[in-house]
Amino acid sequence: AYAASTAAACAIGVGALRVASLSPRLRAVSVAAPHMALGCAGALSTVLNNEPQLRDGMPLVDAEGRTLGLDSRVAAAATVARATLLQAVLVPSCALLAPT
């Protein structure tokens, strides 16, 4: 998962910078390229790391803590929420705060 997400980040970053260098109007893309690359790589990493839960499901628990069964929709919702908050927003934001 780490190798795939790192390769995706590099490809997105280099590709976006290459596209931005083709036209002066696209120079603004170069500012967002690192954020885009890290966000996509983080989301890819989360999906790859949680593939068994997405395929097989996560335990569905009631208010008393009893397991009611496995549900892949619960896994999908948890994975999407985690990827969106942590790896698509917070981690890239830290990279944008650091001076370059």
Beta strands, then each sheet from edge to edge (+ up, - down):
strand 1: 58-61
strand 2: 67-71
sheet 1: 1+ 2-
end
